[in-house]
Amino acid sequence: MKFLSKLFNVKEGEGQPFFILFIHFFCFSAMGITAGSARDAFFLSLFEKTYLPLMFVAIAIVMAGVIPLYTKWTRGRDLTTVIMFSAAIFGGSLIPLTFMLSGWIIPLLYIWVEIIIVLSIAQFWLLAGEVFDARQAKRLFGLISGSGAIAAMVVGFSIRPFVQTFGSDKLLLATTFFIGVTAVTAMMIRPHRTKLESGSTKQSATRKEKSKNKFDSYLIAITIVICSMAIVSKYVDYQFKIIASNAYPTPDELVNFFGLFYAVTGAAGFIVQFFLTGRILSKFGVLVGLIILPLAIFAGSIGFFMVPVLAAIFIPKFADQVFKFTINNTTIQLLWLPAPPKAKKETKPVIDGTIKAFMEGFAGLSIFIATIYFSVPIHFLSIVVIAVAALWIFYTFKTKRDYVNALQKAIEKRQLNFEELEVDVADSAMVATIEKTLCADEEVKQLFALELIEDIPLTPWAKTLNELFHGENKKVSKTILKIAADNSNVISDDELMATLQNQDLAHIAINVAGSRKLSAAVPIVETYLSDDNQELQITAAAALQMMQSEKVDEARKLIQEKMSSADPKIQAMAIRHLTEQQKILTNDLLIEFLENPSEITSNSALDVAAKRKNQELIPAIISNLSNPKTLPTTRYTLQQFSDDFVIPELISTLEHEHIDIDLLRGIVVILKVYRST
């Protein structure tokens, strides 16, 4: 785990859930590749391939019905149980289908595989969202999704020897194996799941806003870009598969080719995602991020129109497979960021779901009509691709202009929320806009900008942040010191050493020195053990537990004395500084503080419990529902845990024969909250 921590920036306590989700996504991706390759090969080799466009239509129609039914069926159910039950159905159904590959079973399999892939990916991201919070997600989700590219390379290159040994029809059994592993990993991740607070305060503040126009010009531009991508992707996919099936007529040959294709695109996607996406967006902005994919498809389709061979159609399909799921997907996420919260909530599911699915179905129907009723040659379909790609390219320029305007408005209205962004990427326009806000003379604007960027890499603003840190505004300096705790590019170790001597910033600087394990700072931190300020004493004692200090035992004794203090304020101060110090503030001791009659002590213990998210703390947390002064903090803390752990414990407490009347009222109140969410 230490190796993971250094290589991937996986912090203490994150290693095990990170590894489990990494394996889960690897197996999901492997499942998609084996099942997708098999279903395409079977349909194109063993069925009438002229009906392939109708499969696009059928999938759009079926998914429009399946997703609402699935959502209704899974609402209120334990996600791990849902995943395991789904895996049993998905895997169990593929085993008999392996031995029934003929006639109407083949198009049925084609649609069924799509249902499996779509629902499985939705389940994974829901599961991952319950394991890591927004800040952890930005740091880890990109790494976890990188296992998909690794799976594409490993499984793609393994398909040929597998098929040579067992035959292409047995690929569905391999798919079943990977589905089974995802069920196991879903069960293994259960103890790490949490219930994250639904909606931040920044979001709730904007809920009452009225959206005058759901689809303004900016959202229309986004819609056109997404619809163009959907149409072009289906046309290119159809051309690629038909030409490939002509070149490789047998199922085994076709599966081998698809496996090689996924391996090559997986390797390319890995390079683009981890080495190019961030650099391109930070240097050139969303315009380049948006335009790469349509330009590549535009150029490749011109080539295929002129020379209709597999090598020519390989280019636009390669571009679609590599860029769509890497830089293009990341850029689309950035486009949604400045959209008004209410409009985003109402329109994003419609655009990404209903409208996109409709356009994919429309693309399939138009291909079928063109090829069957008008006998249009396959390479002539590239005319449509070229035309739509040209429209797509045109609208990328408009989208970029609207994005900059929307970004500025969002910052002015304080509607920008980076917690909704799942990647650690900042484009050039965003960097420039936030830079301008940081450089404003108004403290309120500066603090808001700092709040915006606290959960994303600070390097683009390192110079400005450093200048502000050394400025006269102490509130701004304190905020920068907090958010730059792990970033020595903003505040160097030497600057931190100097800050330790500053009484106004010392308590924060000591914490930062401890988190950085800055050995050079140990002598200075040790001097604060005898400071007149008790908060500085406690802060120093807690920090020295993470540093190589000869006075670590003295520091531990001091902090234990403070925890045993008769003054609840001093006790609370000590507890809050020991969130990560589980050897000193054990969970058993934390439970004692949670059950302490002082609301000051209990509230500080609740703050620690909310961060630790340990299930054994839940009964003691619930006991605080009896006190109106601890009720709000208790409610927030319980919301950090999965409903599957909290609700049974609440019900169990209700069943106690001699339950306190105040506790009963508190539980009833919190159960109403759970019922309404």
N, C-alpha and C positions, 0 to 999 in steps of 0.2 A: 504493500500500500504506500510505503514511503517513495518507491519508484514512481508510482502513479502521481503522487502529490507533486513531485519535482517536474515530471515530464508534462503532465496535463493540467497542472494547477488544480488538482483535486485536493480539497482541504480535509482536515481531520474529521472523521465521522461520515464523509461522503463516499469513501472508497468502495464499500460494499454495495450500497444501492447503485452507484455509478456502474460498477462492473456487471451487476445483475441486469440493469436496463441496457447496457451495451450488448450483452449476449441476447437479450430479448429482441432488440432491434436488428441485430445480425440475423437471427433466425427468421424474423418477419421478412426481411429483405430476401433471404435465401428462399423462403417459401414463395414469395412473389416471383422470383426469377424462375424457379423450377416449375411452378404452376403455370406462369405466363408463357414460358417457352413451350411447355407441353400442350397447353390448350391451343396456342397459335398453330403449332405444327400439326396437331390432329385435325383442326378445322381446315387448314389450307391444303392438307394432303389427303384426307379421308372424307371430306365433305365438299359440297359445291361452293368453291371460294368466291363465286360472284355474289353470294349472299353475305359476304363479310360486312359491307356497309350497313346491312339491316341489323347486324349484331350491335353496331354502334347505336342504332336507333332503339333496339330492344333494351340495351343496357341503360340508356337514359330514362326510358319509361319505367323499367323495373326498379331502378334505384330511387326514382321519385316516390315510389310506393313503399319500398323496403325501409328507407331511412326513417320516415315518420313512424312506421310500425315498430322498428327496432328501438327508437327513442322512447316510445310509449311503453314498450315491454320492459326496458331497462331502468326506467325512472324509479328512483328510490331503492334500487337493488344494489347489493355489494358488487363493486366493479371487479374484484378478483373472482368472485363466483361467476359473474357474467362472462369473463374471459375464459374461465375453465369450462363452463357449459358450452360456450360458442366453439371452443377448440374441440370438444368432444363431438359436436355436430359436424363441424367442418372436416376434421380429420376422419371421423367415422364414415362420412358420406363419400370421401374420395377413394376409400379402399374398394368398395364394390364397383365404383365407376371405372376403376383401373381395368376391370375385366369385362366392361360393357361398352367398349369404344366403337360404336357403330350407330348408324342411323341418327335418329333424333337426339340421342344421348350426347352427341358431339356439340351441337349448338347449346344444349342445356348446360353442358360442362363449361362452355365459353362464358355464359352469363354467370354461372355459379362461382367460378373462379374470381370474377370481377367483384361479386358481392363479398366474398371472403377477404379479398385484398382491401377493399374500401372500409369494411367494418373493422378489420384488424388494425389498420393504421389509426383509425379514430380511437379505438380502445387503447392503443399504445400511448398516444399523446395525452389522453385523459389520465392514464395511469402515471405517466411521467410528471404531469402537472400536480399530482397529489403527493409526489415524493420530494420534489424540489420546488422552492419558492421562486419568485420572479428573478431575483438577483442570481441565485444558483443556476437557474435555467439558462440565462444568457451566457454563463460561463461554461456550462456542461452540455447543453442540448446539441450544440454544433459538433462536439466531440462524439456524443452518443450517436447522432445521425451519421457520423463518419463511418460507423460500423456497417452501414448500408453499402457504401462504396467498397469496403473491404469484402463484404459478402458477395458483391457483384464480381469482383476479381476472383475470389477463391472458388465460388460455386460456378461461375461462368467457365473457368478453365477446367473445372472438374466434370462438367457435363459430358464431354466427349468420352473420357474413359468410363464413366458410369454407363452411358448408353451402349458402348461397345461390350460391356460386361453383362448388363441386365436388360438392355433394350429401352427404347424411348418410352414405352407404355408404363414402365416402372417408375418414371419420374414422379408420378403422383404419390407413390409410396414414400419417396424422399420428402415430398411436400408434407405428407402426413407426419413424418418424423419431426420436421422443423416446427410444425404447428404444436406438436406435443411438447416440445422444449419450451415454447412460449407459455404454455399452460403451467409448466413447472416454475419458470421464472416469475410468472405472475403470482404464484403462491409464495415464492421465496421473498418477493418484495413487499408482501403484506405488512410486516412489522414496521416498515419504513414509510408507509403511507401516512399522510397527514391531510387534514381538512383545512385548506388555505382560506383565508377570509375572502369572501366574495365581494370584490369591488373595493377599490381604495377610496380614501376620503376625497381624493382629487376627482375621482369619477362621480362619486355621489353628489358632489357639489354642483355637477352640471346636469344632473338628471332632470331637474325641473325646467331646463331650458326648452323652449319650443323650437322645433325645427320647421322653419317656414317652407323649406324646399328640400325634400329628401334627396333628389337627384339634381344637385347643382352642376355647373359646368365641369368642376373638377371630378366629381363622381362619375359623370358621363364619360369623361376622358378615360378614367380607370376602367369603366365598363367596356368601352370600345377596345382597349388594349387586351383585356382578359378574353373577350369574345373573339377577337382576331386570333389570339393564341390558340383558343379552343378549336376553331375552324381549321386553321393551318395545320395544327398538330394531327388532327384526324385525317386530313387529306394526305399528308406526308406518310403517316402510319400506314394507310391503305396502300399507297404506291410502293412503299418499302416491302410490305409483307407479300404483296402479289408478285413483285419482281423476284423476291427471295424464293418464293414457292416455285416459280418457273425455273430458277437456277438450281434449286435443290428439291426435287420432286418427292422424295421419300420422307417419312416422318423422322427417321434417325438422322438423315443429312440435315434436315431443316432445324431440328433441335440442336444439333452440334453447331450450326451456324449462329443461331440465336444465342447460344451459350457464349460463343466467342465474342459476339457483338456486345453482350452485357458485360463481359470481362473487360473489354477495351474501353467501353464508355464509363464503366465503374472506375477504372484507373484514371481516366481523364477527368471525371467528375471530382474525384478525390483531390487531384492537383488544383483544379479550378476553385473548389470550395475553400480549401485550407491555405492556398498560397496566392491566389489571384483576386478573389471576390473582395476581400477587405481593402486590399491595395487599390484596386480599380475604383471602388466607390469613394474611398477617402480622397483619392487624387483627382478623379474626373467627375464624380457625382452620379446622380441617378440617370442622367441622360445616356451616358455610355452604358451603364448597367442595364438600361431598358432596351437599347438599340442593338446590342450585340447579337441577340437571338434572332430578331426579324431580319437583320442584315445577312446573317449566315444562311438563313433559310431562303431568303430572296436570291442570293447569289447561287446557292446550291440548286434551287429549283430551275433557274435559268439554264444551268448546266445540264440538268436532267431533261429539260424540254428539248435541248439541242442534241443530246446524246443519251437516249433512254436505256441505260444499262444499270446494273446493280451498283457498280462503283460510283456512278453519278448520284443516284438517289441515296446512297450511303451518307453523303455529305450533309444534306438537310436533316436526315433522321439522326445522324450523329450529333449535330448541333442541337436539335430538339431534346434529345435524351440527356445531353451533358449540361447545356446552359439553362434549360427550363427549371431543373431541380436544384440549381446552384445559384449563380449570380442573378438570374431573372426572378427566382422565387424570393431571394433576399431583398431585391429592389422593390418588388411588389409589397412586401411587408413594410418597407420604409414609406411607400406611397400612402398606406393606410394610416400611418402614424399621426399626421396633422389633421385628418378628417374630423369634423365635429363629432363628439362622442355619441350623441343621440342618433345622428344620421348614420354613423358607422355601425352602431348596434343594429339598426333597422335594415340597412342596405347591404352590408357585407355578406350575411348569409344568403341573401337573395342573389347577389351578383356571383359569389363563389359557388353557390349551390344551384339554385333554380335556373338562372339565366345561362350560366356556363353549361349545365347539363342539356338545356334546350338547344344551345348552339351546337353542341357535339352531336345530338340527335339529328338536328337539321343538316349538319355536314354529312352524316351518314346517309340520310335520305337523298340529298342532292347528288352524292356520288353514285348511289344505286340507280337513280333516274338517268343520270348522264351516261353511265356505262351500259345499262341494260336496254333502255328505251331509245337512246340516241347513239349508242355504239361509239361513244367518244373514246379514242385511244387513251391509254393510261397516262402517257406523257403529256397529253393535252390538258389533263387536270392541273398541271403545273401553272397554267394560265390563271386559274382561280387562286392558287397559292401565291403567285407573284403579285396579283392585284390586291389581295387581302394583306399580304406582307407590306406592300407599298403604303396602304392605308394605315397599317400598324406603325410603320416608321414615321409617317406624317404626324400621327397623334402622340408619338413619344415626345416630340418637341413641345407640343401644347401641354402635355401632362407635366413635363419638367417645369414649364413656366408656372402652371397652376400649383404645382407642388411647392415651389418657393414662396408663392403668395400665401398658400394655405399654412405653410410652416410659420411664417411671420405672424399671421392672424392667430394661430393656435398659441403661440408664445405670448402675444399681447393679451389674449383672453384666458391664459393659464389653463389651456385645455390639453397641452401636450403631456402624455404619460408614457414614459419609456418602459414602464413595467409591462406594457402590452407588446413590446418588441422582444422577440424571442432570440435575437442574435446580437452579438457585440459588434455592431457595425454602425459607423456614422459617416454619411456622405458629405461631400464638400459643401453643399448648400446648408446642410444642418450645422456643420462646424462653423461656417461663417455667420449664420444667424445667431447661434448661441454665443459666439465670440463677441458679437455686437452687444448682446444683452449683458454679458459679463463686464464689458467696458463702460456700461452706462454709469452715470454718477449716482443713481438712486440705489440705496441699500436694498429696497424691496425687490427690485428687478434682479440685482446680483444674487440675492439669496434664492430667488425663484429659479434662476439659471443653475445654481449649484444643486438645488433639489432635483432638477431635471436630470443632471448628468451623474448623480451619485451612483447609479447602478450600471453605468457603462464605462468603458476605458477612458481615462482622463488625458491620455497622451496628446490628443490633438489640441488641447487647451493648456498644456503643461506650462508654457512660458507665461501666459496671462494669469493663470492660477497662482504661480509663484510670485508674480508681481503683486497681486491682490493680497496674498498671504503676508507679505512684508509691508502692506499698507497700514493706514491708521485705524481702519475700521476693525475693531476686535471681534465683533460678531461674525463678520465675513471671514476673518483669519481663523477663528475657532471652527467654523463650518468646513473650511478647506482642509484644515488639519485632520478633521474626522474622516472626511470622504477620501482623503489621500493617504490614509494610514498604510496601505500596502503598495503605494506607488512612489518610489524614490525619485522618479523623473520629475514629479511635482515638488516634493520636499525631500531634499537629499538627507542622508544620515548626518552629515555635518551640520546642516541647518536645524535638524531635529535636536541635535546635541545642544546647540545654542538656545533653542526654544525651551529646553528643560529648565533653564535659569530664569525664564520669564514667568513670574507668579500668576499672571493673567491666563496663561496658556499651559501651565505646568501640568495640571491634572489630566488634560487631554494628551499632552506630549508624553507623559509617563506611560499611559495606556498604549500609545503608538510604539514607543520604544520596546515595551513588553511584547507586543504582537510581532514586531520585527526581530525580536530576540537580539537586540543590539547590545552586544557585550561591552562595547566601549562606553555605553551609557550607565553601566551598573554602578560605578562609584557615585555618580550624581544621584541616581534613583535611591541608593541606600541612604543618602543624607536626609531624604524626606521621611524616613521611618521615625525620626525624632522631631518632625516639624510640629509646630503648634496647631496647624490646621489638620483636624482629624480626617477629613476627606482625603487630603494629600497623603496622610499616613496609610490609609486603607488602600488607596490607589497604588502607592509604591509597593506595599506588601503583596498585593495581588499580582502586579507586574513582575516582581522578582521571582515569583513561582515559575515564570516562563523563561527566566534568564539565568545564566551561569553565575550565581552569586554565592559568596561564602556565608552570607547572612540569610539564606533562604529559610533556615529553621527559625531564626529570630522573627523573620517576616511572617512565617506561618503561625507562630505563637501569637503575634500581635493581632493578626486578622481573626484568629479563633477567639481571642479576648473580646474583640469588637462584636463578633457574632453573639457572644454571651452577655453583652452589655444589657443593663436594665433599661437603657434608653432606646425605645423603638426606632428612633431616627438614625442612631448610630448603627443599630442592628440591621436596619433596612439598607443603609449605605454599604455595609460589608457584604450583604447578600447579593446586591446588584453587581458588585465587582467580581463575583465568583461564578458567573454564568458558565464559563468554560472550565472552571476548576473543580471537576467532579471528585477529585481525590480529597479535597478539603470540604467542599459542600457536596456531600454525598446525597443521593436521592432519598435515603432514609432521613437524613438531617433536613433536607428540603421539605419533606412531608411534615416534619415537626413544625417548621416555620409556616407552612401552609395552614396548619391547624392552630396557629398561635392566635390568642384572643385579640391581639392588637391588629387593627386594620392596616396600620402603616407597615408592620412586618409582613402581614399576609399579602398585601398588594405587591411588595417587592419580591416575595417568593413566587407569586403568580407571574410576574414579568419573566423571571428565570424559567419557570415551568413552560411558558409559552414558547421560549426559544429552544428548550431541551426536547420538548415533544415526546417525553417518555410515558408510555401507557400506564405504568404503575403509579403515576402521579394523579391520574384522573379522579379516583375517589376523594383524595384530599382536596383537589381543586373544587370538586362539586360541593364540598362542605362549606365553601365560602359563599354559596348562593343564599345563605341565610342572612347575610349581612348586607344591607343596602349600600354601605360604603365600599364593599368589595365586589358587589354584583356586576358592575360594568366591566371591571378588569377580568372577573371570572368568565363572563360571557365571551370576551375577546379570546381568552386563553383556551377555552373549550373549542372555539372555532378553528384553532390551529390543529386539532386532532380530527381524525376520520369519524364521520357519523357512526360508522360500524362499531367503534369502540365507545363513543360517548353515550349514545342513546341507550344501549343495553345497561350501562352503568347507572344512568339516570333512572331507568325503570326499576332496576334492582334496589336503588336507594328508596324509591317510592314505596316499595313493598315492605320496608322495615316497619315493624309493628308500632314502634314508639318514635316515629319520625317527628322531628321538631316542626312546629307549625310554620315558622319563618322559612325553614329550609324547603318545606312543601311548597310554599308560595313561590320561592325562587326557582324551583324545578319546573313548576307549571309555566312560569314566564319563559324560561329558556326552551321548554318543549314547544311552545307556540312559535318561537323563532325558528326552530328546526322544521316545524311543519310548514312554515311559509316560504322556506328556501328550497 
